[in-house]
């Protein structure tokens, strides 16, 4: 049922917005771990983030999504890491990736109800089973020795 719901939402989004744009963030804590979330409607572990709404600046979408999904309130300026093509999801989908170092955010209560099944702080070089290929790719680039790729999820990981 969740897969059908996801497909219907994606079809609607594609008709409503022929180009889709989203944000994701590598939020770091004092121990050097990053926050990952698991949604209720799709499988896998992801960095927190989501779609940018029509007329919404990317930074505001990032603020909103972090509060909704992780209870993370920005107190400083996030670092823009890259702009990636996510064409295996939508033909014209793109993702902006930000890095949010420890000390530039505060923890608060997440505002989303029913969207997030679980959050976890994980070693970025050892993501949990079920981490999506895009999540693994970005973590390997940011924290490991993986070379940069312009696609959100290269087929090699």
N, C-alpha and C positions, 0 to 999 in steps of 0.2 A: 504493500500500500504506500509506504514512504517513497519508493522508487517512482511510482505512478504520480504521486503528488509533486515530486521534484521535477519530473519531465513536464507536467502540465505548467508548473511555475516557469520553467525555462522557456517553454514555447510562448507563454504569455509575455515574458520579458523580451524575447526576441522580436515579437511583433510590436511591442510598445516602444522598445529601444533597439534599433538595428545595430548599434554599437553598445556593448556593455562595458562598464568600467567598475572595478572594485578595488578595495584596499585590504591589506593584511599587514600584521605587525609582528616582529620578533621582539616581544616584551621580556626584558631581562631582570632577574631579581639579584639580590646581593650575593647569592651563591653561584651566580653564573648560569643558572637554569633559565629556560624560556617557558612561557605559558603556551599550552596547547588546549584546544577545546574539542569536545566530541558533541556533535549536534544530535538532536532527536530524529531528524528527518533524512539523514544521509550518513552512510558509513564512513569511518575514518577519523583520524586526528588531524586537526588543522591549526594553523596560527589564527588567532582571533581576527575577525574582519568581516567584510561583506560588501554589498553593492552600494555604489554612490547613487543617490536619488537625483532626479532631474532638478537642476538649479542649485545643487548642494556642492560646496567646495570640498575637495578631497580631504582636507584636514578636518573639516567638520564631520564628514562621514566616518573618518578614523576615530574621532572623539566619541561619536555616537555608538559605533560598533563595539569599541573597547568597553564602554560603560554597559552596554546591553549584554554582551557575551561574557565578559570577564570581571566586571566590577573594577575596571581599571580607569582611573581618572588622570588624564594628562596634566602635569604641572610644569612641564618644560617643552622644549621644541624637539619633536621626533626627527630622526635623520632619514631622509629619503634615500633608499638604497638603489632602487631600480624600477623600471617599467617593463613588464613582461607580457608577451603574447600568450594567451591561454586558448588557442584555437581548437584544441581537441575537445573543449567543452562547448564553446560557441565559435562560429566562424570568425567573429569580430569581437572577441572578448579580450580584455586587458586587465592586468593587475598591477597596482602600485604597491611596492613593498617598503615598509618603514622599519627602522630599528629604534627601539625605545630603551635606552640604557637605564639601569638602576639609578634612582635619584631624580628621575624626570616624570615619575608617576606616583600616585597614591592608591591604596586599595580601599574600595568601598563596596557597597552591595550592588550586584548585577541587577539591571533593570528588566532584562528579558525574562518572560515567564513561559516556560515550556519549550524553549528553543535549544537550550544547552543541557545535555544529559550529564556531562562531567567536564571538569577542568583539571589540569595537572601541570605541575612545574617539573620539567624534564631536562636531563642532560642533552644539550643540543647535538652532541656527537653520538648519542645513543637514543634516538627517538623510540617511542614504544611501538610494538607490533600494531599494525593498522594505521600508522602515520601515512598520509597520502603521498604519492610520488612527488607532487609539487612541494609539499612540506619538507620531505627528505632532501630534495634538490636544493632548496633555499638554505636549509640548515647546514648542509655540507659546504655550500659556497661561503656562507657567513662565518662559520666557526671551524671549518675543516680546510682541506687543501683542494677541494673541488673547484675547477675552473668555472667561470661565469657562463651562463647559457641564456639567450634571449627569450626562451620559451619557459613558461611556468613549470611545466613538467616534461622534461626530456624523457624519452623512452628508455634511456640507459640505466636509470636507477630503479 
